[in-house]
Amino acid sequence: MYTGPGHVLVAIAIALVVASAVSPLCGELIVDMPKFAEPITNVTVPVGREATIVCIVDDLGSYKVAWLRVDTQTILTIHNHVITKNHRIGVSHSDHRTWHIHIKEVRESDKGWYMCQINTDPMKSQLGFLDIVVPPDILDYPTSTDMNVREGNNVSLRCAASGSPAPNITWRKEGSDFIRLERSQQVHNVEGPVLNLTRISRSHMGAYLCIASNGVPPSVSKRIMLVVNFPPMIWIQNQLIGAFIGQSLTLECLSEAHPKSINYWTREAGEIIAHGEKYEPEEFVTEQYKTRMKLTIKSVTAEDYGTYKCLSRNALGDTDGTIKIYQVANNGAHSTTRPKHRYKNRNRTRIRVQSNDIRDSAFLSKDENNELQTHYDDEGEFEEYDSGSQTLIANLPLYIAVIVCAITLVYVHE
């Protein structure tokens, strides 16, 4: 082959072109490709806070990092620029190695997968999950509202709450250590969205707290008032009371009713006793459904002895209780419920029993008559004696006479 000067120049030119074309490829082969230094850590943030997801890239070089929302395939940022129109999104980096995407005031809708992408060929990417937790919130529906129920019925209280994760529901009774369930079972609290109460009574009445919690503060609660309605009932501690002329005397009845009852006092003929110079009726509410009724007779006269009634009435019914006042002698006593008597008739001893009745000893058994007899002395002190001790005292002179006669016979015999 002929190799003249012209051909040598052409060969050199071709060599330079080839070298210039090959040298960039050799440079690219020598430079390291970008790679992720570590996986993206999943992030959990309460709603309303700021979330930051971190992507760490080594040897980024001239390549660029982008952030995308996976479920919507939306490009959020490319390198230093925010692409989305969402003003809550921001991007930052540290030495082009650690890349952050910031989401301010996160919402439940921000929950999902996010992609960190490097624009290599082929493209490199990794995913991170953003979880949004939401504190509980009690829903108006189907949560129960305040309830009015007739005594003896069954009741179901319901409570519904939203939140992420799903909240747990706990029931407690306000101002009480226990919730009464069926078969007289008592518990401090009940778990679950429904609280079932069977055959409710007035003891179930009160406020019940539905408490929702899911580990995300704060826990929330709703107060549901359960009102139990029932007709009036009356209790009387002393149905038979002794009083002397001129004594100030107070009669008492305890009434239970809901709705609140109308309470008043009457005499034997049915006339209502009004507040005045002689009588002073009063009412004291002791609990939500309990009322203490009092009637004070300022100075007892002979006309005041007899039967009194305390009456209680509401929309569900009415009832009454009876108290009888009888006369006792005025011997300096001050008691308004237990008159002081001295019973000296040994053959017909009267015994006061717990029920405030008076039983005559003529109708008592032999064993009952041998029981201790009781009386009060003139100074108001309580005394006890029995029939055996009385016989011994009464026959004491006779015993002394017999002893004297015996001593005399001994001396005469000697």
C-alpha positions as CSV (number, residue, x, y, z in Angstrom):
1,M,0.0,0.0,0.0
2,Y,1.2,3.5,-0.8
3,T,1.8,5.6,2.2
4,G,2.6,9.1,1.1
5,P,2.5,12.3,3.2
6,G,-1.2,12.9,2.3
7,H,-2.3,9.6,3.5
8,V,-0.4,10.0,6.8
9,L,-2.3,13.2,7.6
10,V,-5.7,11.6,6.9
11,A,-4.8,8.7,9.2
12,I,-3.9,11.1,12.0
13,A,-7.2,13.1,11.6
14,I,-9.2,9.9,11.8
15,A,-7.3,8.9,15.0
16,L,-8.1,12.2,16.6
17,V,-11.8,12.0,15.8
18,V,-12.0,8.5,17.2
19,A,-10.0,9.5,20.4
20,S,-12.2,12.5,20.9
21,A,-15.3,10.3,20.6
22,V,-14.0,7.6,22.9
23,S,-12.5,9.7,25.7
24,P,-15.9,10.9,27.2
25,L,-17.1,7.3,27.3
26,C,-14.0,6.3,29.1
27,G,-14.5,9.1,31.6
28,E,-18.1,8.0,32.3
29,L,-17.0,4.5,32.9
30,I,-14.5,5.7,35.5
31,V,-16.9,8.0,37.5
32,D,-19.1,6.2,40.2
33,M,-22.9,6.2,39.6
34,P,-25.2,7.7,42.3
35,K,-26.6,5.2,44.9
36,F,-28.8,5.4,48.0
37,A,-26.8,5.2,51.2
38,E,-29.7,3.8,53.4
39,P,-33.4,3.0,53.2
40,I,-35.9,5.8,53.9
41,T,-37.3,5.6,57.4
42,N,-41.1,5.6,57.7
43,V,-42.5,8.7,59.5
44,T,-45.5,9.0,61.9
45,V,-46.8,12.5,62.7
46,P,-49.9,13.7,64.5
47,V,-52.3,15.6,62.3
48,G,-51.6,19.4,62.1
49,R,-47.8,19.0,62.7
50,E,-44.9,19.1,60.2
51,A,-43.6,15.9,58.6
52,T,-40.1,15.5,57.2
53,I,-39.0,12.5,55.1
54,V,-35.3,12.0,54.5
55,C,-33.5,10.4,51.5
56,I,-29.7,10.0,51.6
57,V,-27.8,9.7,48.2
58,D,-24.1,9.0,47.8
59,D,-22.1,10.2,44.7
60,L,-24.9,12.2,43.2
61,G,-22.6,14.1,40.9
62,S,-24.5,16.0,38.2
63,Y,-27.6,13.9,38.6
64,K,-30.7,15.3,40.3
65,V,-33.1,14.1,43.0
66,A,-36.9,14.3,42.7
67,W,-39.8,13.6,45.2
68,L,-43.1,12.1,44.0
69,R,-46.4,11.1,45.6
70,V,-46.9,7.5,44.6
71,D,-50.6,7.0,44.8
72,T,-51.3,10.1,42.5
73,Q,-48.1,9.9,40.5
74,T,-47.6,13.6,41.2
75,I,-44.1,15.1,41.0
76,L,-43.6,17.3,44.1
77,T,-40.0,18.5,43.8
78,I,-37.1,18.3,41.4
79,H,-33.7,19.0,42.9
80,N,-34.0,22.5,44.6
81,H,-37.4,23.4,43.0
82,V,-40.9,22.7,44.3
83,I,-43.1,21.7,41.3
84,T,-46.5,21.1,43.0
85,K,-48.7,24.1,43.7
86,N,-49.3,22.8,47.2
87,H,-47.9,25.6,49.4
88,R,-47.4,23.2,52.3
89,I,-44.6,21.3,50.4
90,G,-40.9,22.3,50.8
91,V,-37.5,20.8,49.9
92,S,-34.1,21.1,51.4
93,H,-30.7,19.3,51.2
94,S,-27.4,19.1,53.0
95,D,-24.3,19.0,50.7
96,H,-26.3,17.4,47.9
97,R,-26.3,14.2,49.9
98,T,-29.2,14.3,52.4
99,W,-32.5,15.4,50.8
100,H,-35.6,16.4,52.8
101,I,-39.1,16.9,51.8
102,H,-41.2,18.9,54.2
103,I,-45.0,18.8,54.6
104,K,-46.4,21.5,56.9
105,E,-49.7,21.2,58.7
106,V,-50.2,17.6,57.7
107,R,-53.7,16.3,57.0
108,E,-55.1,12.8,57.0
109,S,-55.1,13.0,53.2
110,D,-51.3,13.3,53.2
111,K,-51.0,9.8,54.5
112,G,-49.3,7.4,52.0
113,W,-46.2,6.4,50.1
114,Y,-43.6,8.9,48.9
115,M,-40.8,8.2,46.4
116,C,-37.2,9.5,46.3
117,Q,-36.0,9.3,42.7
118,I,-32.6,9.8,41.0
119,N,-32.7,10.5,37.2
120,T,-30.1,7.9,36.2
121,D,-30.7,5.6,33.2
122,P,-32.3,3.4,34.3
123,M,-34.0,5.5,37.0
124,K,-33.2,4.7,40.7
125,S,-35.8,5.1,43.4
126,Q,-36.9,4.1,46.9
127,L,-40.1,4.5,49.0
128,G,-41.0,5.9,52.4
129,F,-44.4,5.8,54.2
130,L,-45.9,8.8,55.9
131,D,-48.5,7.8,58.6
132,I,-50.8,10.5,60.0
133,V,-52.2,9.8,63.5
134,V,-55.4,11.6,64.6
135,P,-56.5,12.0,68.3
136,P,-60.0,10.6,69.0
137,D,-63.1,12.6,68.5
138,I,-66.6,11.5,69.7
139,L,-69.2,11.6,67.0
140,D,-72.6,13.2,67.6
141,Y,-74.2,10.3,65.8
142,P,-74.8,7.5,66.7
143,T,-73.6,8.5,70.2
144,S,-76.4,8.5,72.8
145,T,-77.8,11.7,74.3
146,D,-79.3,12.3,77.7
147,M,-82.0,9.7,78.4
148,N,-85.2,9.5,80.6
149,V,-86.3,5.9,81.3
150,R,-89.0,4.3,83.5
151,E,-87.7,2.2,86.3
152,G,-87.5,-1.5,85.4
153,N,-86.8,-1.0,81.7
154,N,-83.6,-2.0,79.8
155,V,-81.2,0.7,78.5
156,S,-78.4,0.6,75.9
157,L,-76.0,3.6,75.9
158,R,-73.9,3.9,72.7
159,C,-70.7,5.8,71.9
160,A,-69.0,6.3,68.5
161,A,-65.6,7.9,67.9
162,S,-63.3,8.7,65.0
163,G,-59.5,8.8,65.0
164,S,-56.4,7.1,63.7
165,P,-55.7,4.5,64.9
166,A,-59.3,3.5,65.7
167,P,-60.1,4.6,69.3
168,N,-61.0,2.3,72.2
169,I,-64.2,3.1,74.2
170,T,-64.4,2.9,78.0
171,W,-67.5,3.6,80.1
172,R,-67.4,4.9,83.7
173,K,-70.0,6.3,86.0
174,E,-69.4,9.8,87.3
175,G,-69.0,10.2,91.0
176,S,-69.2,6.4,91.6
177,D,-66.8,3.6,91.9
178,F,-69.1,1.0,90.2
179,I,-71.4,0.5,87.3
180,R,-74.3,-1.9,88.2
181,L,-74.8,-4.6,85.7
182,E,-77.2,-7.6,85.6
183,R,-77.3,-10.1,88.4
184,S,-76.1,-7.5,90.9
185,Q,-72.7,-7.5,89.2
186,Q,-70.6,-4.3,89.9
187,V,-67.6,-3.2,87.8
188,H,-65.4,-0.2,87.8
189,N,-65.6,0.3,84.0
190,V,-67.0,-1.4,80.8
191,E,-65.1,-1.6,77.5
192,G,-66.8,-1.3,74.2
193,P,-69.0,1.1,72.2
194,V,-72.3,-0.1,73.9
195,L,-73.2,-0.2,77.6
196,N,-76.2,-2.4,78.3
197,L,-78.1,-1.9,81.5
198,T,-80.9,-4.4,82.3
199,R,-83.9,-3.7,84.6
200,I,-82.6,-0.4,85.7
201,S,-83.4,1.0,89.1
202,R,-83.0,4.4,90.7
203,S,-79.5,3.4,91.8
204,H,-78.5,3.5,88.1
205,M,-79.5,7.1,87.9
206,G,-76.5,9.5,87.2
207,A,-74.0,10.6,84.6
208,Y,-72.1,8.1,82.5
209,L,-68.8,9.0,80.8
210,C,-67.9,7.6,77.4
211,I,-64.1,7.9,77.1
212,A,-62.3,7.5,73.7
213,S,-58.6,7.0,73.5
214,N,-56.1,5.7,70.9
215,G,-52.7,6.6,72.3
216,V,-52.7,9.9,70.6
217,P,-53.3,12.7,73.1
218,P,-55.6,14.0,74.2
219,S,-58.3,11.5,75.1
220,V,-61.8,12.8,74.9
221,S,-65.1,12.0,76.7
222,K,-68.8,12.7,76.5
223,R,-71.2,12.9,79.5
224,I,-74.5,11.1,79.1
225,M,-77.1,11.7,81.8
226,L,-79.4,8.8,82.6
227,V,-82.6,9.8,84.4
228,V,-84.7,7.1,86.0
229,N,-88.4,7.9,86.6
230,F,-90.5,6.2,89.3
231,P,-93.5,6.9,91.5
232,P,-93.0,8.2,95.0
233,M,-92.1,5.9,98.0
234,I,-92.1,7.0,101.7
235,W,-90.1,5.7,104.6
236,I,-90.9,6.6,108.3
237,Q,-88.5,5.9,111.1
238,N,-91.0,6.5,114.0
239,Q,-94.6,6.0,113.4
240,L,-95.7,6.3,117.0
241,I,-94.5,9.3,119.0
242,G,-95.3,10.4,122.6
243,A,-95.4,14.1,123.4
244,F,-96.5,16.2,126.4
245,I,-98.4,19.4,126.4
246,G,-96.3,22.4,125.5
247,Q,-93.5,20.4,123.9
248,S,-91.9,21.3,120.6
249,L,-92.1,18.2,118.3
250,T,-90.8,17.4,114.9
251,L,-92.2,14.7,112.6
252,E,-90.0,13.3,109.7
253,C,-90.7,11.3,106.5
254,L,-88.2,10.3,103.8
255,S,-89.6,10.5,100.3
256,E,-88.0,9.1,97.1
257,A,-89.5,10.1,93.7
258,H,-88.5,11.2,90.2
259,P,-89.6,13.4,88.7
260,K,-89.6,15.5,91.8
261,S,-92.7,15.0,93.8
262,I,-95.1,17.5,95.5
263,N,-94.9,16.9,99.2
264,Y,-97.2,18.0,102.0
265,W,-98.7,17.1,105.4
266,T,-102.4,16.6,106.4
267,R,-104.3,15.9,109.6
268,E,-106.8,13.1,110.2
269,A,-109.7,14.8,108.5
270,G,-107.5,15.4,105.4
271,E,-107.0,19.1,105.8
272,I,-103.6,20.3,104.5
273,I,-101.2,21.7,107.1
274,A,-99.9,25.1,106.0
275,H,-97.0,27.1,107.4
276,G,-98.0,29.4,110.2
277,E,-97.5,30.3,113.8
278,K,-98.3,26.7,115.0
279,Y,-96.8,24.5,112.2
280,E,-93.6,24.7,110.2
281,P,-93.4,22.2,107.3
282,E,-89.9,22.0,105.6
283,E,-88.3,20.0,102.8
284,F,-84.6,19.1,102.4
285,V,-83.3,17.5,99.2
286,T,-80.6,15.0,100.3
287,E,-79.9,13.4,96.9
288,Q,-81.1,13.7,93.4
289,Y,-84.3,11.8,94.1
290,K,-84.5,11.8,97.9
291,T,-86.3,14.4,100.0
292,R,-86.5,14.7,103.8
293,M,-89.9,16.0,104.9
294,K,-90.2,17.7,108.3
295,L,-93.2,19.0,110.2
296,T,-92.5,21.0,113.4
297,I,-95.3,21.5,115.9
298,K,-94.0,24.5,117.9
299,S,-96.0,23.9,121.0
300,V,-98.1,20.7,121.4
301,T,-101.7,21.2,122.6
302,A,-104.4,18.7,123.4
303,E,-105.9,19.2,119.9
304,D,-102.6,18.2,118.3
305,Y,-102.7,14.5,119.4
306,G,-103.8,12.1,116.7
307,T,-102.8,11.0,113.3
308,Y,-100.7,12.9,110.7
309,K,-99.9,12.0,107.1
310,C,-97.0,12.9,104.9
311,L,-98.0,12.7,101.2
312,S,-95.8,12.6,98.1
313,R,-97.2,12.9,94.6
314,N,-95.7,13.1,91.0
315,A,-96.9,12.3,87.5
316,L,-96.4,8.6,88.0
317,G,-98.3,8.1,91.2
318,D,-98.7,9.1,94.8
319,T,-98.2,7.6,98.3
320,D,-98.5,8.5,102.0
321,G,-97.1,7.6,105.4
322,T,-98.8,7.9,108.8
323,I,-97.5,9.1,112.1
324,K,-99.5,9.0,115.3
325,I,-98.9,11.3,118.3
326,Y,-100.1,10.3,121.8
327,Q,-100.0,12.1,125.0
328,V,-97.6,11.5,127.8
329,A,-97.2,13.1,131.2
330,N,-94.8,16.0,131.5
331,N,-92.2,14.8,134.1
332,G,-89.2,16.9,132.9
333,A,-88.6,14.8,129.8
334,H,-87.0,16.3,126.7
335,S,-87.2,13.5,124.2
336,T,-89.6,14.0,121.2
337,T,-89.6,10.3,120.1
338,R,-89.3,8.2,123.3
339,P,-91.6,9.4,126.2
340,K,-90.5,8.6,129.7
341,H,-92.8,6.4,131.8
342,R,-92.6,4.6,135.2
343,Y,-94.6,1.4,135.2
344,K,-95.0,0.1,138.7
345,N,-97.9,-2.3,138.3
346,R,-96.1,-5.7,138.7
347,N,-99.0,-7.7,137.4
348,R,-99.5,-5.7,134.2
349,T,-96.1,-4.4,133.1
350,R,-96.0,-2.6,129.7
351,I,-93.0,-3.2,127.5
352,R,-92.0,-0.9,124.7
353,V,-90.8,-2.9,121.7
354,Q,-88.7,-1.8,118.7
355,S,-91.7,-1.3,116.4
356,N,-93.0,1.5,118.7
357,D,-96.1,-0.5,119.6
358,I,-97.2,-0.9,123.2
359,R,-97.8,-4.5,124.3
360,D,-99.7,-5.2,127.5
361,S,-98.2,-7.8,129.9
362,A,-101.5,-9.6,130.4
363,F,-101.1,-10.9,126.8
364,L,-97.5,-11.8,127.1
365,S,-96.1,-15.4,127.6
366,K,-94.6,-16.5,130.9
367,D,-91.1,-16.2,129.4
368,E,-91.7,-12.7,128.1
369,N,-93.0,-11.6,131.6
370,N,-89.7,-12.8,133.1
371,E,-87.7,-10.6,130.9
372,L,-86.1,-7.4,132.3
373,Q,-88.6,-4.6,132.8
374,T,-87.5,-1.1,132.0
375,H,-88.4,2.3,133.3
376,Y,-87.0,5.8,133.7
377,D,-86.4,7.5,137.0
378,D,-87.5,11.0,137.9
379,E,-84.2,12.5,136.8
380,G,-84.4,10.9,133.4
381,E,-81.9,8.2,134.0
382,F,-82.5,4.7,132.6
383,E,-83.0,1.9,135.2
384,E,-83.3,-1.8,135.0
385,Y,-84.9,-4.3,137.5
386,D,-86.5,-7.7,137.5
387,S,-89.4,-9.2,139.5
388,G,-87.0,-11.5,141.5
389,S,-85.1,-8.6,143.0
390,Q,-88.3,-6.8,143.9
391,T,-89.6,-9.9,145.9
392,L,-86.4,-10.2,147.9
393,I,-86.6,-6.5,148.9
394,A,-90.3,-6.7,149.8
395,N,-89.8,-9.8,152.1
396,L,-86.7,-8.5,153.8
397,P,-88.4,-7.7,157.2
398,L,-89.8,-11.2,157.4
399,Y,-86.4,-12.8,156.8
400,I,-84.9,-10.7,159.6
401,A,-87.7,-11.7,162.0
402,V,-87.1,-15.4,161.3
403,I,-83.3,-15.0,162.0
404,V,-84.0,-13.3,165.4
405,C,-86.4,-16.0,166.4
406,A,-83.9,-18.7,165.6
407,I,-81.2,-17.0,167.7
408,T,-83.6,-16.6,170.7
409,L,-84.5,-20.4,170.6
410,V,-80.8,-21.3,170.7
411,Y,-80.2,-19.2,173.8
412,V,-83.3,-20.6,175.6
413,H,-82.3,-24.1,174.9
414,E,-78.9,-23.6,176.4
